[in-house]
Amino acid sequence: MSMQLNRRKFLVLGSATAGSVLLKSCASPGGEGGDTAAGGDAAGGDAASGETVKVGILHSLSGTMAISETTVVDAEELAIKEINAAGGILGKQIEAIKEDGASDWPTFNEKAIKLIDQDKVATVFGCWTSASRKAVKDTFETKNHQLWYPVQYEGQECSKNIFYTGAAPNQQIEPAVDWLLENKGKEFFLVGSDYVFPRTANTIIKAQLEAKGGTTVGEDYLPLGNSEVTPIITKIKAALPNGGVIFNSLNGDSNVALFKQMQAAGMGPDLYPVMSVSIAEEEVRQIGPEFLKGHYAAWNYFQTVESPANTKWVADFKAEKGDDRVTNDPMEAAYVMVYFWKQAVEKAGTFDIDAVREAAYGQTFDAPNGLYTMNANHHLSKTVRLGQVRDDGLFDIVYSTDAPVVPQPWNQYVADTKGFACDWSDPAKGEKFQA
């Protein structure tokens, strides 16, 4: 299956009014420019010249990951439009330069280099898969620039130059496994896409199951974008002939084939409940709720969260993008991260990368999901929720933590990282220290 689809085309909007999003779509790949766009000079100078400040939006607008990432862009654009309508940031309107990573990891890095060196953006909002994040991580670190990453991930990382607004494993994967062990069974079959997030997540799950009396009866992977799920379904039925738990970390449109073929094989959620960690409301909408009804997902946010802030956000998003659209966890995390950046810039009084980083620690935001706090490990404290797909494609929330869970980037089930933590507010601790 080709990883590249025809690229979505975007209009270059004219000069902004207070309520508009300034947006440029750039298709040309970046060159190998030097490191002069790093940190202070670039972010405080060229990025914020004149009446605007430039930011990068870097997601897959084509290829297998477009099913998920285009909606995240919508949420980021909504936040930027709202901020511009309210007067901007430090008196400047935000100008978003949008690039297509095209579900191709080297392309992500090419576009990251372009945004930093050529466009000289103040910060970048981007990536979905851990493969894309890993592809750009060294670029952001060596150039001392800044990436805001909005998706749950496998942990085992704590970069000085990345803020992670999705869930760490102890805020998604681990609570989901605990709930499944208590409510659905002890035997697990692990299914994932063949790249860093699913493989690392499954390493964590296997260690957790071993510690808590569960069993991993099988484990299998598909190349990202591959839809040949029949062999996996055959293996699941052989390993779990009487039913059991399927923990699903497939990403992108491989999920379409999995759920349709499971239903065709008579593997319903009564005997084969699937817990997914990369399927949210948008993916359910596109796959079809009739194929996912009764199955589960683990996130921090669902559209059905009951709060005044969420009611307003869902209404605002639908008013902007259409009544048929839905919100989901990565979208909420993407929307929130734009505001966290805004708050940090305003506290710092500058767009300088290092100053903004320091100013972000301790920031709070009353998000649609509830109150978020930015920790010195560059992750958010977040409430954990598990949902079950219903007829309309939304989720009934079947479990929620009583309070936000403090993130642990370094996993406490994996022997190599047990006991370690991250704290960028203390130079003596930094990325990884023995807590």
ABEGO torsion letter per residue (X at the ends): XBABBBBBBBBBBBBBBAABBBBBBBABBBBABBAAABEAAAAABAAABEABBBBBBBBBABEAAAAAAAAAAAAAAAAAAAAAAAGEBGGBBBBBBBBBAGGBAAAAAAAAAAAAAAAGBABBBBEABAAAAAAAAAAAAAAGBBBBBABBBAEGBBBAABBBABBBAAAAAAAAAAAAAAAAEABBBBBBBBBAAAAAAAAAAAAAAAAAGBBBABBBBBBBGBABAAAAAAAAAAABAAEEBBBBABBEAAAAAAAAAAAAAGBBAAABBBBBAABBAAAAAAAEAAAABGBBBBBABBAABBBAAAAAAAAAAAAAAEAABBBBAAAAAAAAAAAAAAAAAAAAGBABAAAAAAAABGBBBBBAAEBBBBBAAGBBBBBBBBBBBBAAGBBBBABBBABBBBBBABBAABAAABGBBBBAABAAAEABBBX
